[in-house]
Amino acid sequence: MKAFTMPEFYVPHPARLNPHLERSRAHTMAWAKEMGMLDAPRPGGGVVWTADELDRMDYALMCAYTHPDCDGPALDLVTDWYVWVFFFDDHFLELFKHSRDFAGAQHYLDRLELFMGDDPPEPENPAEAGLKDLWERTVPHMSAGWRERFVVSTHNLMVESMWELENIDRGRIANPIEYVQMRRRVGGAPWSANLVEFAAGAEVPGHLAATRPLQVLSDAFSDAVHLRNDLFSYQREVAEEGENSNAVLVLEKFLGVTTQEAAERVNDLLTSRLQQFETTALTELPALLAERAVPPHEQAAVALYAKGLQDWQSGGHEWHMRSSRYMNEGMVSGKVRQPHGLGTATLRIGAEKRARQHSHVPFERVGPQPVPELHLPYPLRMSPHLDAARRHAGVWAREMGFLDEAIWDERRFSGIDLAHCAALINADGAPEEVFLTTDWLTWGTYGDDYYPVAFGAGRDLAGARALNTRLKAIMREGSAPEPVTSMERGLADLWRRTAASLPERARSGFRTAVEDMIDSWVWELDNEAAGRIPDPVDYIEMRRRTFGSDLTASLARLAAAEVVDDAVYQSRVMRELETAAQDYACFTNDLFSYQKEIEFEGELHNMVLVVENFLDVDRVTARAIVADLMNERMRQFEHILANGLPAMLAMIGDPEVSRVLERHAALLKDWMAGIMEWHRRCVRYTEPELLRLRAESFAPPPRLVLLPSGLGTSAVRPLPRR
């Protein structure tokens, strides 16, 4: 019996078939046999794969669909890579899923990584033999930059299998945000995106690989691949094999809905991610290439890469419809597909989703919104330097000019009371540290208020980008312009006080965090100009930047920059610990600021609104779902503190690293508790304050408008004094 009826899929591009299919079918069967994959024993008897099973799964067909334009030898090699990765997945689970042999699993993974180095050992199993052969056949054709990216993605899909194994052992189902983040690492689609570069003969230029448009293309591609796979593999993975790493199961349990309803919601998210890919490819990517004056040959490579990812989506869907590995009964008749793709169903699905994203009517009366009870197990702690920080904050804000540009006045600034927030989140800091935290909060909060007023109402995106260019230059030694606006003066002073004594590695990382935050403010302006409510995944990931969460995390790490390597902070344990805390704090703000943003500012960037729009529910239901997400992220934070962090520290075995990371975790606790308390006490989000500001023209509507006097000139022209 089928677990659910497959929903209608959004497949906007037709799949095409590589003419070298039959050659690759013969080649890869012989290769799998040579590597020993058809003789690998299962612990309970039999073998992991037989030749007949490999033939029915037909990975050559998958690669012929997902890479329709590459030549025969390239298709052979890509197909071998996919045979290897699917064999690895099945082999690992057969050996360690039932036995829960964690030590054996870790040893297996540690050895496997050695086969991506210069001096690998002799292979002891088919997974090792396959990886050794593939590595030697692939890396001579690619650059050092590509090899580094490919090693990371291959490492992730191998080592994060432990996350799946641990969840199976504990009977733990991930929360939705954790699942999407971890599925990227363990699911392998970023690895597939790297192979698209190889198959298309189009490497992404190294100086563009880490930019938002290229990263979003990869992430949206990856999420869509994994969500589609979860729909097709639910029957095998969940109903038959007892696995719990599947998006349908995750949403079924989190939302408390039927399997069919969960499948529909997963498909909605799949459609949203595909449309995010399209929006990024057609708007953000061309703007990036023009802004950076990327030469024609690099533009062509990026275009071929994007086209390769698009081909992969359509081809991957076609293969899932046919492969014996998945739940697809009745979806294909013989070798003839039923009508799909570029047709009425796809056009209708795409149009409905896009129309909903652009359907919000701004400035709707919503009234005060009560904040639900939330799980917050950590006590409040207060710095003894609060009063001194308040005195300092007023002096600094006036010196920088924050009270002179018709955004804030003394009363509004005093009511926001950012020194109170700083004293809560940095309870143990020396006076100078609490002052610095206060000033960063002041600068960031002012910027969050400044950009919509200075650039939003007039849709002056060029002005916003020009200001960002100047702000970034302020953080570059030897090329900093003379500060003109309060935003520039504030950042110049903060950068001098924060970064001057840091080693280059820490300074570079902190600079990136600041740049990401100011760029995220322009992302908000772009969405406002388009009247587009963000895709849920894109919103969550960008919300961490707009709220300054990454900046806060970087600021907390600076004192220990020489003790803990960056790779430790990028590990699964630390990234999940930090992002769980960040989401809890960001959504705290969204709950408290809902009326301010939706009714008084006409905003589109609020998690409650994003949930309302995506799930098509009322605001009360959406608010409860956001609260549930916060509670689940908090429980994940607690789970990592109790299990993941001690295990990682034991593996590292360095008392000083342990001290620093345990202190970092304690700061995250203070941060979440402090953010919550500040929101509860702050007048910024209360209706009387919002009405007062509207009456005094400090809050839109109407917005303050800067009259342009040339392209981007508002970026360097102070707002009129009040």
Secondary structure, DSSP 8 states (H G I E B T S, - for coil): --SS--------S-----TTHHHHHHHHHHHHHHHTTTS-B-TTSSBS--HHHHHHH-HHHHHHHHSTTS-HHHHHHHHHHHHHHHHHHHHHHHHHTTT--HHHHHHHHHHHHGGGSSS-----SHHHHHHHHHHHHHGGGS-HHHHHHHHHHHHHHHHTHHHHHHHHHHT----HHHHHHHHHHHH-HHHHHHHHHHHHT----TTTTTSHHHHHHHHHHHHHHHHHHHHHHHIIIIIIT-----HHHHHHHHHT--HHHHHHHHHHHHHHHHHHHHHIIIIIHHHHHHHTT--HHHHHHHHHHHHHHHHHHHHHHHHHHH-TTSS-TTTEETTEE-S-STTHHHHHHHHHHHHHHT---TT--------------S-----TTHHHHHHHHHHHHHHHTTTSSSS--HHHHHHH-HHHHHHHHTTT--HHHHHHHHHHHHHHHHHHHHHIIIIITTT-HHHHHHHHHHHHHHTSTT------SHHHHHHHHHHHHHHTTS-HHHHHHHHHHHHHHHHHHHHHHHHHHHT----HHHHHHHHHHHTTHHHHHHHHHGGGTTTS-HHHHTSHHHHHHHHHHHHHHHHHHHHHTHHIIIIIS-----HHHHHHHHHT--HHHHHHHHHHHHHHHHHHHHHIIIIIHHHHHHHH--HHHHHHHHHHHHHHHHHHHHHHHHHHH-GGGSHHHHHHHHHTTSSSSS------SSTTGGGTS-----
